[in-house]
Amino acid sequence: MLASSRPTHAVSGYSGGGNAMIAAHDQDGGPAFELYALGLEHKHVPETQRYGGLTRRPIFVPSVGHFRQGMLVSVPLHLNTLSGQPTGDDLRAVLAERYAGCEYISVVEPEAKLEAEALNDTNKLELSVNANDAWRQAVLVARLGNLGKGASGQAVQNLQLMLGLDG
C-alpha cells in the first residue's frame, strides 16, 4: 500500500493547527515553516491507520507554513520500483483516466514551482506528476485549499469515488 511503503511530505497552512497555532501566527507572525508533533503522537494517527487499512502505525510529522490555508502533498517515487516500469507520462495518463469527469479533481501538467495557496476558497484538488524519466524518478503532487475542501468535504468525496459516483 502506498501510504505504508512510501514517504509522503506535506505542508499546510496554519489554520489547521488549532487555536494556539492560529493565534501564534496571527498575532506574533509565526515561523516561516515548522514541524510539530515530533514526539510522534498526533490525534489523527489512529484514524489514518484504521481508515487507510495500514498494518503499521504511520509515522506522521505534520508541517506548517506561514500561510493561513492551502496544502501541498508530495510523494516521491522511484519509477523502477513500480509495477510495469511506468514513465511519468504513464502515471499522468492513469491519473487522468481515473479522475476524468470528476468535478473537483483534475490532473494538471507539471509546473516548475507550486504555490500552496492557489486553490484557496475552492473545493478543488489538483494532481500532477513531475518526472525525470532519465533518472527514473517522479514526484506525485496534490495541491488543495484545505479549508475549502475540509475533512468532511474530503470524506464525502472519497465516499462518492468509492461508490463509483462522480467525485
VMD Tcl script that builds the backbone (N, CA, C; Angstrom):
set m [mol new atoms 501]
animate dup $m
set s [atomselect $m all]
$s set {name element resname resid chain x y z} {
  {N N MET 1 A 0.844 -1.175 0.000}
  {CA C MET 1 A 0.000 0.000 0.000}
  {C C MET 1 A 0.892 1.241 0.000}
  {N N LEU 2 A 0.536 2.215 -0.780}
  {CA C LEU 2 A 1.332 3.420 -0.933}
  {C C LEU 2 A 1.637 4.095 0.394}
  {N N ALA 3 A 0.630 4.303 1.223}
  {CA C ALA 3 A 0.822 5.053 2.455}
  {C C ALA 3 A 1.755 4.345 3.429}
  {N N SER 4 A 1.884 3.042 3.336}
  {CA C SER 4 A 2.704 2.336 4.298}
  {C C SER 4 A 4.127 2.108 3.796}
  {N N SER 5 A 4.379 2.289 2.502}
  {CA C SER 5 A 5.690 1.947 1.984}
  {C C SER 5 A 6.427 3.113 1.339}
  {N N ARG 6 A 5.799 4.240 1.193}
  {CA C ARG 6 A 6.431 5.374 0.534}
  {C C ARG 6 A 6.382 6.596 1.440}
  {N N PRO 7 A 7.482 7.328 1.494}
  {CA C PRO 7 A 7.438 8.563 2.282}
  {C C PRO 7 A 6.546 9.594 1.592}
  {N N THR 8 A 5.804 10.311 2.374}
  {CA C THR 8 A 4.953 11.370 1.870}
  {C C THR 8 A 5.279 12.630 2.640}
  {N N HIS 9 A 5.366 13.733 1.939}
  {CA C HIS 9 A 5.681 15.006 2.570}
  {C C HIS 9 A 4.548 15.976 2.282}
  {N N ALA 10 A 4.174 16.736 3.290}
  {CA C ALA 10 A 3.099 17.702 3.100}
  {C C ALA 10 A 3.377 18.934 3.945}
  {N N VAL 11 A 2.908 20.059 3.455}
  {CA C VAL 11 A 2.935 21.298 4.234}
  {C C VAL 11 A 1.572 21.955 4.057}
  {N N SER 12 A 1.031 22.407 5.152}
  {CA C SER 12 A -0.278 23.044 5.085}
  {C C SER 12 A -0.234 24.396 5.758}
  {N N GLY 13 A -1.276 25.164 5.496}
  {CA C GLY 13 A -1.425 26.445 6.158}
  {C C GLY 13 A -1.702 26.247 7.638}
  {N N TYR 14 A -1.436 27.267 8.415}
  {CA C TYR 14 A -1.502 27.153 9.871}
  {C C TYR 14 A -2.910 27.061 10.431}
  {N N SER 15 A -3.934 27.347 9.657}
  {CA C SER 15 A -5.297 27.345 10.193}
  {C C SER 15 A -5.744 25.966 10.672}
  {N N GLY 16 A -5.133 24.907 10.168}
  {CA C GLY 16 A -5.498 23.563 10.601}
  {C C GLY 16 A -4.783 23.110 11.854}
  {N N GLY 17 A -3.896 23.937 12.390}
  {CA C GLY 17 A -3.078 23.529 13.532}
  {C C GLY 17 A -3.682 23.808 14.887}
  {N N GLY 18 A -4.906 24.254 14.930}
  {CA C GLY 18 A -5.554 24.507 16.215}
  {C C GLY 18 A -5.427 25.953 16.666}
  {N N ASN 19 A -6.175 26.273 17.711}
  {CA C ASN 19 A -6.276 27.659 18.185}
  {C C ASN 19 A -4.938 28.268 18.584}
  {N N ALA 20 A -4.110 27.519 19.285}
  {CA C ALA 20 A -2.825 28.070 19.738}
  {C C ALA 20 A -1.928 28.408 18.547}
  {N N MET 21 A -1.899 27.518 17.563}
  {CA C MET 21 A -1.060 27.772 16.386}
  {C C MET 21 A -1.603 28.961 15.587}
  {N N ILE 22 A -2.913 29.013 15.433}
  {CA C ILE 22 A -3.519 30.137 14.708}
  {C C ILE 22 A -3.178 31.447 15.395}
  {N N ALA 23 A -3.320 31.479 16.708}
  {CA C ALA 23 A -3.006 32.701 17.462}
  {C C ALA 23 A -1.544 33.075 17.310}
  {N N ALA 24 A -0.657 32.095 17.369}
  {CA C ALA 24 A 0.779 32.379 17.243}
  {C C ALA 24 A 1.094 32.997 15.890}
  {N N HIS 25 A 0.474 32.497 14.848}
  {CA C HIS 25 A 0.751 33.030 13.511}
  {C C HIS 25 A 0.042 34.357 13.279}
  {N N ASP 26 A -1.201 34.468 13.729}
  {CA C ASP 26 A -1.951 35.702 13.504}
  {C C ASP 26 A -1.400 36.859 14.333}
  {N N GLN 27 A -1.049 36.584 15.585}
  {CA C GLN 27 A -0.626 37.658 16.487}
  {C C GLN 27 A 0.866 37.919 16.444}
  {N N ASP 28 A 1.652 36.857 16.454}
  {CA C ASP 28 A 3.097 37.002 16.579}
  {C C ASP 28 A 3.838 36.914 15.260}
  {N N GLY 29 A 3.144 36.603 14.201}
  {CA C GLY 29 A 3.820 36.452 12.914}
  {C C GLY 29 A 4.203 35.017 12.628}
  {N N GLY 30 A 4.516 34.246 13.643}
  {CA C GLY 30 A 4.824 32.829 13.492}
  {C C GLY 30 A 6.049 32.557 12.653}
  {N N PRO 31 A 6.570 31.331 12.730}
  {CA C PRO 31 A 7.738 30.963 11.924}
  {C C PRO 31 A 7.367 30.769 10.459}
  {N N ALA 32 A 8.324 30.882 9.580}
  {CA C ALA 32 A 8.083 30.669 8.154}
  {C C ALA 32 A 7.672 29.226 7.874}
  {N N PHE 33 A 8.251 28.292 8.612}
  {CA C PHE 33 A 7.981 26.869 8.420}
  {C C PHE 33 A 8.297 26.165 9.723}
  {N N GLU 34 A 7.479 25.179 10.068}
  {CA C GLU 34 A 7.798 24.398 11.267}
  {C C GLU 34 A 7.232 22.992 11.173}
  {N N LEU 35 A 7.941 22.075 11.814}
  {CA C LEU 35 A 7.458 20.724 12.033}
  {C C LEU 35 A 6.925 20.682 13.454}
  {N N TYR 36 A 5.877 19.906 13.685}
  {CA C TYR 36 A 5.399 19.737 15.055}
  {C C TYR 36 A 4.980 18.294 15.276}
  {N N ALA 37 A 4.573 17.966 16.482}
  {CA C ALA 37 A 4.249 16.588 16.893}
  {C C ALA 37 A 5.459 15.680 16.702}
  {N N LEU 38 A 6.634 16.197 17.031}
  {CA C LEU 38 A 7.864 15.427 16.845}
  {C C LEU 38 A 8.029 14.310 17.873}
  {N N GLY 39 A 7.131 14.233 18.833}
  {CA C GLY 39 A 7.099 13.089 19.740}
  {C C GLY 39 A 6.396 11.903 19.095}
  {N N LEU 40 A 6.017 12.061 17.825}
  {CA C LEU 40 A 5.359 11.035 17.020}
  {C C LEU 40 A 4.016 10.598 17.605}
  {N N GLU 41 A 3.360 11.557 18.242}
  {CA C GLU 41 A 1.991 11.377 18.714}
  {C C GLU 41 A 1.161 12.488 18.079}
  {N N HIS 42 A 0.097 12.127 17.431}
  {CA C HIS 42 A -0.795 13.118 16.841}
  {C C HIS 42 A -2.195 12.526 16.851}
  {N N LYS 43 A -3.182 13.361 17.086}
  {CA C LYS 43 A -4.555 12.857 17.238}
  {C C LYS 43 A -5.102 12.165 15.995}
  {N N HIS 44 A -4.554 12.435 14.822}
  {CA C HIS 44 A -5.073 11.825 13.600}
  {C C HIS 44 A -4.394 10.508 13.216}
  {N N VAL 45 A -3.369 10.097 13.952}
  {CA C VAL 45 A -2.666 8.860 13.599}
  {C C VAL 45 A -3.575 7.632 13.676}
  {N N PRO 46 A -4.351 7.433 14.750}
  {CA C PRO 46 A -5.198 6.232 14.795}
  {C C PRO 46 A -6.189 6.139 13.634}
  {N N GLU 47 A -6.841 7.248 13.290}
  {CA C GLU 47 A -7.805 7.190 12.191}
  {C C GLU 47 A -7.108 6.990 10.852}
  {N N THR 48 A -5.920 7.558 10.702}
  {CA C THR 48 A -5.161 7.361 9.470}
  {C C THR 48 A -4.819 5.891 9.294}
  {N N GLN 49 A -4.383 5.259 10.365}
  {CA C GLN 49 A -4.045 3.847 10.291}
  {C C GLN 49 A -5.286 3.008 10.022}
  {N N ARG 50 A -6.345 3.297 10.748}
  {CA C ARG 50 A -7.570 2.497 10.615}
  {C C ARG 50 A -8.183 2.629 9.222}
  {N N TYR 51 A -8.454 3.852 8.795}
  {CA C TYR 51 A -9.163 4.051 7.535}
  {C C TYR 51 A -8.257 3.908 6.318}
  {N N GLY 52 A -6.956 3.982 6.537}
  {CA C GLY 52 A -6.020 3.725 5.451}
  {C C GLY 52 A -5.721 2.247 5.281}
  {N N GLY 53 A -6.241 1.426 6.212}
  {CA C GLY 53 A -6.007 -0.016 6.136}
  {C C GLY 53 A -4.544 -0.374 6.343}
  {N N LEU 54 A -3.841 0.420 7.139}
  {CA C LEU 54 A -2.407 0.213 7.340}
  {C C LEU 54 A -2.148 -0.821 8.426}
  {N N THR 55 A -1.226 -1.728 8.182}
  {CA C THR 55 A -0.871 -2.712 9.192}
  {C C THR 55 A 0.143 -2.159 10.181}
  {N N ARG 56 A 0.878 -1.146 9.777}
  {CA C ARG 56 A 1.839 -0.487 10.665}
  {C C ARG 56 A 1.326 0.906 11.015}
  {N N ARG 57 A 1.641 1.338 12.213}
  {CA C ARG 57 A 1.306 2.687 12.636}
  {C C ARG 57 A 2.114 3.661 11.778}
  {N N PRO 58 A 1.457 4.593 11.104}
  {CA C PRO 58 A 2.207 5.519 10.243}
  {C C PRO 58 A 3.040 6.494 11.071}
  {N N ILE 59 A 4.142 6.909 10.494}
  {CA C ILE 59 A 4.959 7.964 11.102}
  {C C ILE 59 A 4.432 9.271 10.536}
  {N N PHE 60 A 3.845 10.074 11.405}
  {CA C PHE 60 A 3.191 11.302 10.970}
  {C C PHE 60 A 3.838 12.490 11.670}
  {N N VAL 61 A 4.511 13.309 10.891}
  {CA C VAL 61 A 5.126 14.532 11.401}
  {C C VAL 61 A 4.554 15.682 10.577}
  {N N PRO 62 A 3.537 16.355 11.110}
  {CA C PRO 62 A 2.930 17.447 10.349}
  {C C PRO 62 A 3.868 18.647 10.223}
  {N N SER 63 A 3.694 19.365 9.136}
  {CA C SER 63 A 4.462 20.596 8.940}
  {C C SER 63 A 3.511 21.699 8.506}
  {N N VAL 64 A 3.890 22.892 8.865}
  {CA C VAL 64 A 3.033 24.036 8.586}
  {C C VAL 64 A 3.891 25.193 8.085}
  {N N GLY 65 A 3.329 25.923 7.146}
  {CA C GLY 65 A 4.000 27.116 6.639}
  {C C GLY 65 A 3.272 28.361 7.122}
  {N N HIS 66 A 3.915 29.485 7.008}
  {CA C HIS 66 A 3.310 30.739 7.463}
  {C C HIS 66 A 2.387 31.298 6.372}
  {N N PHE 67 A 1.331 30.543 6.122}
  {CA C PHE 67 A 0.226 30.982 5.271}
  {C C PHE 67 A -1.016 30.358 5.873}
  {N N ARG 68 A -2.125 31.068 5.805}
  {CA C ARG 68 A -3.315 30.655 6.554}
  {C C ARG 68 A -3.892 29.325 6.072}
  {N N GLN 69 A -4.046 29.155 4.784}
  {CA C GLN 69 A -4.624 27.911 4.275}
  {C C GLN 69 A -3.976 27.523 2.965}
  {N N GLY 70 A -4.233 26.306 2.569}
  {CA C GLY 70 A -3.635 25.739 1.370}
  {C C GLY 70 A -2.758 24.571 1.778}
  {N N MET 71 A -2.551 23.655 0.850}
  {CA C MET 71 A -1.763 22.469 1.184}
  {C C MET 71 A -1.113 21.892 -0.052}
  {N N LEU 72 A 0.121 21.451 0.119}
  {CA C LEU 72 A 0.847 20.707 -0.903}
  {C C LEU 72 A 1.287 19.387 -0.297}
  {N N VAL 73 A 0.995 18.293 -0.985}
  {CA C VAL 73 A 1.400 16.963 -0.550}
  {C C VAL 73 A 2.221 16.364 -1.683}
  {N N SER 74 A 3.385 15.823 -1.355}
  {CA C SER 74 A 4.216 15.222 -2.398}
  {C C SER 74 A 4.633 13.813 -1.997}
  {N N VAL 75 A 4.634 12.943 -2.991}
  {CA C VAL 75 A 5.034 11.548 -2.801}
  {C C VAL 75 A 6.150 11.261 -3.801}
  {N N PRO 76 A 7.396 11.139 -3.322}
  {CA C PRO 76 A 8.493 10.808 -4.248}
  {C C PRO 76 A 8.429 9.338 -4.639}
  {N N LEU 77 A 8.699 9.071 -5.902}
  {CA C LEU 77 A 8.615 7.712 -6.425}
  {C C LEU 77 A 9.865 7.365 -7.236}
  {N N HIS 78 A 10.410 6.177 -7.017}
  {CA C HIS 78 A 11.427 5.620 -7.898}
  {C C HIS 78 A 10.658 4.780 -8.912}
  {N N LEU 79 A 10.631 5.208 -10.138}
  {CA C LEU 79 A 9.815 4.558 -11.156}
  {C C LEU 79 A 10.189 3.087 -11.352}
  {N N ASN 80 A 11.454 2.739 -11.134}
  {CA C ASN 80 A 11.887 1.353 -11.304}
  {C C ASN 80 A 11.280 0.419 -10.268}
  {N N THR 81 A 10.772 0.960 -9.170}
  {CA C THR 81 A 10.186 0.106 -8.133}
  {C C THR 81 A 8.701 -0.132 -8.358}
  {N N LEU 82 A 8.126 0.527 -9.354}
  {CA C LEU 82 A 6.693 0.393 -9.616}
  {C C LEU 82 A 6.432 -0.693 -10.650}
  {N N SER 83 A 5.337 -1.384 -10.466}
  {CA C SER 83 A 4.945 -2.450 -11.382}
  {C C SER 83 A 4.802 -1.917 -12.804}
  {N N GLY 84 A 5.388 -2.604 -13.759}
  {CA C GLY 84 A 5.273 -2.229 -15.161}
  {C C GLY 84 A 6.289 -1.203 -15.622}
  {N N GLN 85 A 7.149 -0.726 -14.710}
  {CA C GLN 85 A 8.190 0.244 -15.081}
  {C C GLN 85 A 7.617 1.467 -15.811}
  {N N PRO 86 A 6.620 2.147 -15.239}
  {CA C PRO 86 A 5.978 3.264 -15.948}
  {C C PRO 86 A 6.898 4.476 -16.089}
  {N N THR 87 A 6.520 5.325 -17.019}
  {CA C THR 87 A 7.159 6.637 -17.155}
  {C C THR 87 A 6.280 7.659 -16.433}
  {N N GLY 88 A 6.769 8.865 -16.334}
  {CA C GLY 88 A 5.953 9.938 -15.762}
  {C C GLY 88 A 4.678 10.143 -16.570}
  {N N ASP 89 A 4.784 10.080 -17.891}
  {CA C ASP 89 A 3.599 10.231 -18.737}
  {C C ASP 89 A 2.594 9.107 -18.499}
  {N N ASP 90 A 3.094 7.898 -18.259}
  {CA C ASP 90 A 2.201 6.772 -17.955}
  {C C ASP 90 A 1.416 7.041 -16.672}
  {N N LEU 91 A 2.097 7.497 -15.641}
  {CA C LEU 91 A 1.422 7.802 -14.374}
  {C C LEU 91 A 0.379 8.898 -14.563}
  {N N ARG 92 A 0.752 9.932 -15.292}
  {CA C ARG 92 A -0.165 11.047 -15.553}
  {C C ARG 92 A -1.411 10.545 -16.302}
  {N N ALA 93 A -1.208 9.658 -17.272}
  {CA C ALA 93 A -2.326 9.126 -18.054}
  {C C ALA 93 A -3.264 8.283 -17.187}
  {N N VAL 94 A -2.712 7.479 -16.293}
  {CA C VAL 94 A -3.545 6.657 -15.405}
  {C C VAL 94 A -4.376 7.557 -14.494}
  {N N LEU 95 A -3.751 8.580 -13.942}
  {CA C LEU 95 A -4.491 9.505 -13.075}
  {C C LEU 95 A -5.566 10.250 -13.866}
  {N N ALA 96 A -5.219 10.711 -15.052}
  {CA C ALA 96 A -6.181 11.444 -15.875}
  {C C ALA 96 A -7.377 10.569 -16.220}
  {N N GLU 97 A -7.125 9.302 -16.522}
  {CA C GLU 97 A -8.228 8.379 -16.832}
  {C C GLU 97 A -9.081 8.132 -15.592}
  {N N ARG 98 A -8.418 7.925 -14.468}
  {CA C ARG 98 A -9.150 7.620 -13.223}
  {C C ARG 98 A -10.049 8.770 -12.799}
  {N N TYR 99 A -9.590 9.987 -12.962}
  {CA C TYR 99 A -10.342 11.142 -12.468}
  {C C TYR 99 A -11.042 11.925 -13.575}
  {N N ALA 100 A -11.093 11.371 -14.775}
  {CA C ALA 100 A -11.811 12.028 -15.873}
  {C C ALA 100 A -13.271 12.209 -15.467}
  {N N GLY 101 A -13.776 13.395 -15.663}
  {CA C GLY 101 A -15.166 13.669 -15.344}
  {C C GLY 101 A -15.434 14.050 -13.901}
  {N N CYS 102 A -14.419 13.969 -13.052}
  {CA C CYS 102 A -14.618 14.381 -11.658}
  {C C CYS 102 A -14.729 15.896 -11.602}
  {N N GLU 103 A -15.703 16.344 -10.887}
  {CA C GLU 103 A -15.960 17.782 -10.816}
  {C C GLU 103 A -14.846 18.539 -10.102}
  {N N TYR 104 A -14.280 17.962 -9.060}
  {CA C TYR 104 A -13.347 18.702 -8.214}
  {C C TYR 104 A -11.901 18.263 -8.323}
  {N N ILE 105 A -11.646 17.125 -8.964}
  {CA C ILE 105 A -10.279 16.617 -9.069}
  {C C ILE 105 A -9.822 16.765 -10.506}
  {N N SER 106 A -8.658 17.367 -10.688}
  {CA C SER 106 A -8.112 17.474 -12.037}
  {C C SER 106 A -6.643 17.079 -12.026}
  {N N VAL 107 A -6.218 16.515 -13.132}
  {CA C VAL 107 A -4.820 16.178 -13.338}
  {C C VAL 107 A -4.254 17.266 -14.229}
  {N N VAL 108 A -3.240 17.941 -13.734}
  {CA C VAL 108 A -2.686 19.098 -14.434}
  {C C VAL 108 A -1.258 18.805 -14.880}
  {N N GLU 109 A -0.807 19.582 -15.821}
  {CA C GLU 109 A 0.575 19.468 -16.293}
  {C C GLU 109 A 1.523 19.915 -15.185}
  {N N PRO 110 A 2.690 19.316 -15.116}
  {CA C PRO 110 A 3.647 19.701 -14.072}
  {C C PRO 110 A 4.130 21.138 -14.257}
  {N N GLU 111 A 4.438 21.749 -13.151}
  {CA C GLU 111 A 4.989 23.106 -13.137}
  {C C GLU 111 A 6.335 23.083 -12.435}
  {N N ALA 112 A 7.178 24.056 -12.719}
  {CA C ALA 112 A 8.487 24.124 -12.077}
  {C C ALA 112 A 8.369 24.482 -10.602}
  {N N LYS 113 A 7.333 25.238 -10.247}
  {CA C LYS 113 A 7.093 25.636 -8.861}
  {C C LYS 113 A 5.594 25.554 -8.602}
  {N N LEU 114 A 5.234 25.252 -7.359}
  {CA C LEU 114 A 3.828 25.226 -6.981}
  {C C LEU 114 A 3.626 26.098 -5.750}
  {N N GLU 115 A 2.578 26.869 -5.787}
  {CA C GLU 115 A 2.241 27.774 -4.699}
  {C C GLU 115 A 1.068 27.162 -3.939}
  {N N ALA 116 A 1.224 27.010 -2.631}
  {CA C ALA 116 A 0.251 26.274 -1.819}
  {C C ALA 116 A -1.121 26.942 -1.748}
  {N N GLU 117 A -1.191 28.233 -1.898}
  {CA C GLU 117 A -2.456 28.941 -1.697}
  {C C GLU 117 A -3.297 29.094 -2.971}
  {N N ALA 118 A -2.853 28.541 -4.077}
  {CA C ALA 118 A -3.514 28.764 -5.365}
  {C C ALA 118 A -4.960 28.273 -5.416}
  {N N LEU 119 A -5.318 27.286 -4.628}
  {CA C LEU 119 A -6.677 26.740 -4.685}
  {C C LEU 119 A -7.512 27.112 -3.467}
  {N N ASN 120 A -7.039 28.083 -2.694}
  {CA C ASN 120 A -7.804 28.525 -1.528}
  {C C ASN 120 A -9.212 28.941 -1.938}
  {N N ASP 121 A -10.134 28.688 -1.040}
  {CA C ASP 121 A -11.548 29.048 -1.227}
  {C C ASP 121 A -12.207 28.290 -2.372}
  {N N THR 122 A -11.664 27.128 -2.681}
  {CA C THR 122 A -12.284 26.244 -3.666}
  {C C THR 122 A -12.410 24.859 -3.050}
  {N N ASN 123 A -13.096 23.987 -3.725}
  {CA C ASN 123 A -13.188 22.594 -3.316}
  {C C ASN 123 A -12.343 21.731 -4.247}
  {N N LYS 124 A -11.401 22.352 -4.926}
  {CA C LYS 124 A -10.620 21.659 -5.948}
  {C C LYS 124 A -9.404 20.952 -5.372}
  {N N LEU 125 A -9.011 19.906 -6.077}
  {CA C LEU 125 A -7.786 19.167 -5.810}
  {C C LEU 125 A -7.092 18.980 -7.144}
  {N N GLU 126 A -5.853 19.396 -7.230}
  {CA C GLU 126 A -5.060 19.212 -8.445}
  {C C GLU 126 A -3.989 18.169 -8.193}
  {N N LEU 127 A -3.846 17.258 -9.126}
  {CA C LEU 127 A -2.799 16.247 -9.083}
  {C C LEU 127 A -1.848 16.493 -10.245}
  {N N SER 128 A -0.560 16.389 -9.965}
  {CA C SER 128 A 0.422 16.491 -11.042}
  {C C SER 128 A 1.513 15.461 -10.813}
  {N N VAL 129 A 2.136 15.060 -11.911}
  {CA C VAL 129 A 3.263 14.144 -11.858}
  {C C VAL 129 A 4.447 14.880 -12.466}
  {N N ASN 130 A 5.413 15.162 -11.642}
  {CA C ASN 130 A 6.647 15.775 -12.105}
  {C C ASN 130 A 7.672 14.653 -12.198}
  {N N ALA 131 A 8.208 14.420 -13.388}
  {CA C ALA 131 A 9.076 13.253 -13.573}
  {C C ALA 131 A 10.358 13.605 -14.296}
  {N N ASN 132 A 11.372 12.824 -13.999}
  {CA C ASN 132 A 12.614 12.828 -14.747}
  {C C ASN 132 A 12.832 11.376 -15.155}
  {N N ASP 133 A 12.395 11.057 -16.366}
  {CA C ASP 133 A 12.442 9.668 -16.821}
  {C C ASP 133 A 13.875 9.177 -17.004}
  {N N ALA 134 A 14.810 10.075 -17.284}
  {CA C ALA 134 A 16.208 9.658 -17.415}
  {C C ALA 134 A 16.728 9.105 -16.089}
  {N N TRP 135 A 16.319 9.687 -14.995}
  {CA C TRP 135 A 16.731 9.222 -13.670}
  {C C TRP 135 A 15.724 8.231 -13.090}
  {N N ARG 136 A 14.595 7.991 -13.809}
  {CA C ARG 136 A 13.549 7.065 -13.368}
  {C C ARG 136 A 12.986 7.475 -12.010}
  {N N GLN 137 A 12.741 8.791 -11.872}
  {CA C GLN 137 A 12.186 9.349 -10.645}
  {C C GLN 137 A 10.979 10.216 -10.975}
  {N N ALA 138 A 10.066 10.292 -10.020}
  {CA C ALA 138 A 8.892 11.146 -10.181}
  {C C ALA 138 A 8.443 11.622 -8.811}
  {N N VAL 139 A 7.702 12.686 -8.819}
  {CA C VAL 139 A 7.061 13.191 -7.604}
  {C C VAL 139 A 5.600 13.428 -7.952}
  {N N LEU 140 A 4.726 12.713 -7.249}
  {CA C LEU 140 A 3.297 12.917 -7.364}
  {C C LEU 140 A 2.946 14.037 -6.391}
  {N N VAL 141 A 2.266 15.071 -6.878}
  {CA C VAL 141 A 1.934 16.223 -6.036}
  {C C VAL 141 A 0.426 16.455 -6.052}
  {N N ALA 142 A -0.116 16.671 -4.863}
  {CA C ALA 142 A -1.518 17.071 -4.718}
  {C C ALA 142 A -1.535 18.467 -4.130}
  {N N ARG 143 A -2.339 19.337 -4.716}
  {CA C ARG 143 A -2.489 20.709 -4.202}
  {C C ARG 143 A -3.961 20.936 -3.921}
  {N N LEU 144 A -4.257 21.458 -2.750}
  {CA C LEU 144 A -5.643 21.729 -2.390}
  {C C LEU 144 A -5.729 22.906 -1.443}
  {N N GLY 145 A -6.889 23.553 -1.467}
  {CA C GLY 145 A -7.191 24.589 -0.488}
  {C C GLY 145 A -7.858 23.905 0.686}
  {N N ASN 146 A -7.086 23.529 1.686}
  {CA C ASN 146 A -7.570 22.611 2.714}
  {C C ASN 146 A -8.757 23.118 3.519}
  {N N LEU 147 A -9.034 24.392 3.545}
  {CA C LEU 147 A -10.234 24.862 4.240}
  {C C LEU 147 A -11.461 24.746 3.357}
  {N N GLY 148 A -11.303 24.984 2.074}
  {CA C GLY 148 A -12.436 24.850 1.167}
  {C C GLY 148 A -12.899 23.412 1.101}
  {N N LYS 149 A -11.956 22.503 0.949}
  {CA C LYS 149 A -12.296 21.090 0.886}
  {C C LYS 149 A -12.628 20.592 2.274}
  {N N GLY 150 A -11.763 20.787 3.223}
  {CA C GLY 150 A -12.000 20.360 4.596}
  {C C GLY 150 A -12.131 18.855 4.715}
  {N N ALA 151 A -12.045 18.370 5.930}
  {CA C ALA 151 A -12.101 16.931 6.181}
  {C C ALA 151 A -13.453 16.338 5.812}
  {N N SER 152 A -14.529 17.041 6.134}
  {CA C SER 152 A -15.852 16.478 5.832}
  {C C SER 152 A -16.100 16.446 4.329}
  {N N GLY 153 A -15.697 17.500 3.626}
  {CA C GLY 153 A -15.841 17.511 2.170}
  {C C GLY 153 A -15.017 16.414 1.523}
  {N N GLN 154 A -13.808 16.182 2.043}
  {CA C GLN 154 A -12.956 15.122 1.524}
  {C C GLN 154 A -13.587 13.763 1.789}
  {N N ALA 155 A -14.183 13.578 2.978}
  {CA C ALA 155 A -14.824 12.297 3.294}
  {C C ALA 155 A -15.973 12.005 2.341}
  {N N VAL 156 A -16.804 13.002 2.081}
  {CA C VAL 156 A -17.926 12.816 1.162}
  {C C VAL 156 A -17.400 12.501 -0.235}
  {N N GLN 157 A -16.389 13.224 -0.670}
  {CA C GLN 157 A -15.832 12.988 -1.996}
  {C C GLN 157 A -15.235 11.585 -2.094}
  {N N ASN 158 A -14.542 11.127 -1.050}
  {CA C ASN 158 A -13.988 9.773 -1.063}
  {C C ASN 158 A -15.093 8.732 -1.148}
  {N N LEU 159 A -16.173 8.943 -0.406}
  {CA C LEU 159 A -17.303 8.008 -0.476}
  {C C LEU 159 A -17.888 7.964 -1.882}
  {N N GLN 160 A -18.009 9.130 -2.515}
  {CA C GLN 160 A -18.536 9.174 -3.874}
  {C C GLN 160 A -17.637 8.374 -4.818}
  {N N LEU 161 A -16.322 8.548 -4.678}
  {CA C LEU 161 A -15.387 7.823 -5.534}
  {C C LEU 161 A -15.476 6.314 -5.279}
  {N N MET 162 A -15.578 5.924 -3.999}
  {CA C MET 162 A -15.667 4.504 -3.662}
  {C C MET 162 A -16.945 3.876 -4.219}
  {N N LEU 163 A -18.011 4.653 -4.313}
  {CA C LEU 163 A -19.273 4.153 -4.833}
  {C C LEU 163 A -19.384 4.270 -6.350}
  {N N GLY 164 A -18.330 4.795 -6.983}
  {CA C GLY 164 A -18.351 4.928 -8.416}
  {C C GLY 164 A -19.120 6.134 -8.923}
  {N N LEU 165 A -19.399 7.078 -8.035}
  {CA C LEU 165 A -20.100 8.303 -8.428}
  {C C LEU 165 A -19.062 9.352 -8.806}
  {N N ASP 166 A -19.468 10.387 -9.491}
  {CA C ASP 166 A -18.540 11.466 -9.830}
  {C C ASP 166 A -18.003 12.083 -8.564}
  {N N GLY 167 A -16.647 12.311 -8.539}
  {CA C GLY 167 A -16.005 12.918 -7.364}
  {C C GLY 167 A -15.997 14.362 -7.545}
}
mol reanalyze $m
mol bondsrecalc $m
mol representation Tube
mol addrep $m
